[in-house]
Amino acid sequence: MAHTAARKRWDTDDRFVGVADASAFAAPVQELAKLSRRPGWVTEEPEVHLVPHLRSANVEGLRLVECQTREDGALDVTAEYRPDDSRRDIRRRAWALLGAIAEPAASVREYRDGDAVVFEVVTGIPDGSGPFASHGHSLRLILLPAAT
């Protein structure tokens, strides 16, 4: 099969395929997906349980602007980054902020939406993973360039 530039995984890729799959890690991913579908699994009042940790994180280069709970229980967190930050800088800062509220299991999906870089997060405690009953949180971290 001929390889084309469109199949490259990054700019200097000349293999066009990786060395393995990640099936050894699939079970915890599937467990979190199953938990996220459990009725009532997402906790109430994320502004009480999550926002204080987000505010105290003080991630350099990010400024929290707003935290708002949605009808579906998800917490929308809006923050600003420096307009000259690289995508890597933005991602590093986002993960530092998310680390302030991360639980033993987590899924993070990043995408662009216009000028915003959005991180959709599900994090929680699986069954039998600690002193508390299994529960979780869902949030959307929306990073926007600060006005100059």
TORBATOR-56117 format. One record per residue (C-alpha): residue in three letters; chain; z, x, y. Coordinates in nm, 2 decimals. Last residue first. Layout:
<gugus>
+-------+-------+--------+--------+--------+
| vexse | dokol |      z |      x |      y |
+-------+-------+--------+--------+--------+
|   ALA |     A |      Z |      X |      Y |
...
+-------+-------+--------+--------+--------+
</gugus>
This chain:
<gugus>
+-------+-------+--------+--------+--------+
| vexse | dokol |      z |      x |      y |
+-------+-------+--------+--------+--------+
|   THR |     A |   2.47 |  -0.50 |   4.25 |
|   ALA |     A |   2.54 |  -0.81 |   4.05 |
|   ALA |     A |   2.69 |  -0.72 |   3.71 |
|   PRO |     A |   2.45 |  -0.73 |   3.42 |
|   LEU |     A |   2.55 |  -1.01 |   3.18 |
|   LEU |     A |   2.73 |  -1.00 |   2.85 |
|   ILE |     A |   2.79 |  -1.32 |   2.66 |
|   LEU |     A |   3.05 |  -1.30 |   2.38 |
|   ARG |     A |   3.02 |  -1.61 |   2.17 |
|   LEU |     A |   3.32 |  -1.69 |   1.97 |
|   SER |     A |   3.43 |  -1.83 |   1.63 |
|   HIS |     A |   3.79 |  -1.79 |   1.50 |
|   GLY |     A |   3.93 |  -1.81 |   1.16 |
|   HIS |     A |   4.20 |  -1.93 |   0.92 |
|   SER |     A |   4.35 |  -1.85 |   0.58 |
|   ALA |     A |   4.72 |  -1.91 |   0.57 |
|   PHE |     A |   4.94 |  -1.64 |   0.71 |
|   PRO |     A |   5.13 |  -1.36 |   0.54 |
|   GLY |     A |   4.82 |  -1.17 |   0.45 |
|   SER |     A |   4.49 |  -1.16 |   0.28 |
|   GLY |     A |   4.55 |  -1.43 |   0.02 |
|   ASP |     A |   4.26 |  -1.65 |   0.14 |
|   PRO |     A |   4.04 |  -1.48 |   0.39 |
|   ILE |     A |   4.17 |  -1.41 |   0.75 |
|   GLY |     A |   3.92 |  -1.46 |   1.02 |
|   THR |     A |   3.63 |  -1.35 |   1.23 |
|   VAL |     A |   3.31 |  -1.52 |   1.32 |
|   VAL |     A |   3.12 |  -1.37 |   1.61 |
|   GLU |     A |   2.80 |  -1.44 |   1.80 |
|   PHE |     A |   2.72 |  -1.14 |   2.03 |
|   VAL |     A |   2.49 |  -1.22 |   2.32 |
|   VAL |     A |   2.32 |  -0.97 |   2.55 |
|   ALA |     A |   2.22 |  -1.16 |   2.86 |
|   ASP |     A |   1.92 |  -1.08 |   3.09 |
|   GLY |     A |   1.69 |  -1.32 |   2.90 |
|   ASP |     A |   1.87 |  -1.41 |   2.58 |
|   ARG |     A |   1.91 |  -1.09 |   2.38 |
|   TYR |     A |   2.06 |  -1.08 |   2.03 |
|   GLU |     A |   2.37 |  -0.95 |   1.85 |
|   ARG |     A |   2.52 |  -1.10 |   1.53 |
|   VAL |     A |   2.88 |  -1.01 |   1.44 |
|   SER |     A |   3.05 |  -1.11 |   1.12 |
|   ALA |     A |   3.42 |  -1.05 |   1.05 |
|   ALA |     A |   3.69 |  -1.03 |   0.78 |
|   PRO |     A |   4.03 |  -0.86 |   0.83 |
|   GLU |     A |   4.07 |  -1.01 |   1.18 |
|   ALA |     A |   3.91 |  -0.89 |   1.50 |
|   ILE |     A |   4.06 |  -0.99 |   1.84 |
|   ALA |     A |   4.09 |  -0.66 |   2.03 |
|   GLY |     A |   3.81 |  -0.51 |   1.82 |
|   LEU |     A |   3.58 |  -0.75 |   1.99 |
|   LEU |     A |   3.63 |  -0.57 |   2.32 |
|   ALA |     A |   3.55 |  -0.23 |   2.16 |
|   TRP |     A |   3.25 |  -0.39 |   1.99 |
|   ALA |     A |   3.12 |  -0.52 |   2.32 |
|   ARG |     A |   3.17 |  -0.18 |   2.48 |
|   ARG |     A |   2.97 |   0.00 |   2.21 |
|   ARG |     A |   2.70 |  -0.26 |   2.23 |
|   ILE |     A |   2.66 |  -0.23 |   2.60 |
|   ASP |     A |   2.65 |   0.15 |   2.59 |
|   ARG |     A |   2.39 |   0.14 |   2.31 |
|   ARG |     A |   2.18 |  -0.11 |   2.51 |
|   SER |     A |   2.19 |   0.14 |   2.80 |
|   ASP |     A |   2.41 |   0.07 |   3.10 |
|   ASP |     A |   2.24 |   0.08 |   3.44 |
|   PRO |     A |   2.33 |  -0.28 |   3.53 |
|   ARG |     A |   2.70 |  -0.21 |   3.46 |
|   TYR |     A |   2.84 |  -0.48 |   3.23 |
|   GLU |     A |   2.97 |  -0.82 |   3.31 |
|   ALA |     A |   3.17 |  -1.06 |   3.08 |
|   THR |     A |   3.14 |  -1.41 |   2.96 |
|   VAL |     A |   3.35 |  -1.53 |   2.67 |
|   ASP |     A |   3.25 |  -1.86 |   2.50 |
|   LEU |     A |   3.52 |  -1.96 |   2.25 |
|   ALA |     A |   3.41 |  -2.18 |   1.96 |
|   GLY |     A |   3.61 |  -2.49 |   1.88 |
|   ASP |     A |   3.30 |  -2.72 |   1.85 |
|   GLU |     A |   3.38 |  -2.88 |   2.19 |
|   ARG |     A |   3.36 |  -2.54 |   2.36 |
|   THR |     A |   3.65 |  -2.33 |   2.48 |
|   GLN |     A |   3.59 |  -2.13 |   2.79 |
|   CYS |     A |   3.66 |  -1.77 |   2.88 |
|   GLU |     A |   3.53 |  -1.64 |   3.21 |
|   VAL |     A |   3.45 |  -1.32 |   3.40 |
|   LEU |     A |   3.58 |  -1.04 |   3.19 |
|   ARG |     A |   3.47 |  -0.71 |   3.34 |
|   LEU |     A |   3.32 |  -0.45 |   3.11 |
|   GLY |     A |   3.26 |  -0.08 |   3.19 |
|   GLU |     A |   3.60 |   0.04 |   3.07 |
|   VAL |     A |   3.74 |  -0.20 |   2.81 |
|   ASN |     A |   4.07 |  -0.34 |   2.94 |
|   ALA |     A |   4.18 |  -0.49 |   2.61 |
|   SER |     A |   4.45 |  -0.69 |   2.78 |
|   ARG |     A |   4.22 |  -0.98 |   2.88 |
|   LEU |     A |   4.07 |  -1.00 |   2.53 |
|   HIS |     A |   4.41 |  -1.00 |   2.37 |
|   PRO |     A |   4.53 |  -1.28 |   2.61 |
|   VAL |     A |   4.21 |  -1.47 |   2.54 |
|   LEU |     A |   4.24 |  -1.49 |   2.16 |
|   HIS |     A |   4.53 |  -1.71 |   2.04 |
|   VAL |     A |   4.60 |  -1.92 |   2.35 |
|   GLU |     A |   4.24 |  -1.96 |   2.48 |
|   PRO |     A |   4.14 |  -2.00 |   2.11 |
|   GLU |     A |   4.34 |  -2.33 |   2.11 |
|   GLU |     A |   4.27 |  -2.46 |   1.77 |
|   THR |     A |   4.18 |  -2.25 |   1.47 |
|   VAL |     A |   3.85 |  -2.25 |   1.28 |
|   TRP |     A |   3.91 |  -2.34 |   0.91 |
|   GLY |     A |   3.93 |  -2.72 |   0.98 |
|   PRO |     A |   3.64 |  -2.80 |   0.74 |
|   ARG |     A |   3.54 |  -2.49 |   0.54 |
|   ARG |     A |   3.19 |  -2.37 |   0.64 |
|   SER |     A |   3.32 |  -2.05 |   0.79 |
|   LEU |     A |   3.51 |  -1.98 |   0.47 |
|   LYS |     A |   3.19 |  -1.99 |   0.27 |
|   ALA |     A |   3.01 |  -1.75 |   0.51 |
|   LEU |     A |   3.32 |  -1.52 |   0.50 |
|   GLU |     A |   3.31 |  -1.51 |   0.12 |
|   GLN |     A |   2.93 |  -1.45 |   0.12 |
|   VAL |     A |   2.98 |  -1.14 |   0.34 |
|   PRO |     A |   3.27 |  -1.03 |   0.12 |
|   ALA |     A |   3.05 |  -1.06 |  -0.19 |
|   ALA |     A |   2.75 |  -0.89 |  -0.04 |
|   PHE |     A |   2.90 |  -0.54 |   0.01 |
|   ALA |     A |   2.78 |  -0.39 |  -0.32 |
|   SER |     A |   2.45 |  -0.57 |  -0.25 |
|   ALA |     A |   2.37 |  -0.33 |   0.03 |
|   ASP |     A |   2.03 |  -0.21 |  -0.08 |
|   ALA |     A |   1.92 |   0.14 |  -0.14 |
|   VAL |     A |   1.73 |   0.44 |   0.00 |
|   GLY |     A |   1.54 |   0.27 |   0.28 |
|   VAL |     A |   1.18 |   0.20 |   0.32 |
|   PHE |     A |   0.90 |   0.29 |   0.57 |
|   ARG |     A |   0.95 |   0.66 |   0.49 |
|   ASP |     A |   0.79 |   0.80 |   0.81 |
|   ASP |     A |   1.03 |   0.66 |   1.06 |
|   THR |     A |   1.01 |   0.85 |   1.39 |
|   ASP |     A |   1.01 |   0.54 |   1.62 |
|   TRP |     A |   1.24 |   0.32 |   1.42 |
|   ARG |     A |   1.20 |   0.09 |   1.12 |
|   LYS |     A |   0.83 |   0.15 |   1.11 |
|   ARG |     A |   0.63 |  -0.14 |   0.96 |
|   ALA |     A |   0.43 |  -0.20 |   1.28 |
|   ALA |     A |   0.32 |   0.16 |   1.27 |
|   THR |     A |   0.13 |   0.09 |   0.95 |
|   HIS |     A |   0.18 |   0.18 |   0.59 |
|   ALA |     A |  -0.09 |   0.14 |   0.34 |
|   MET |     A |   0.00 |   0.00 |   0.00 |
+-------+-------+--------+--------+--------+
</gugus>
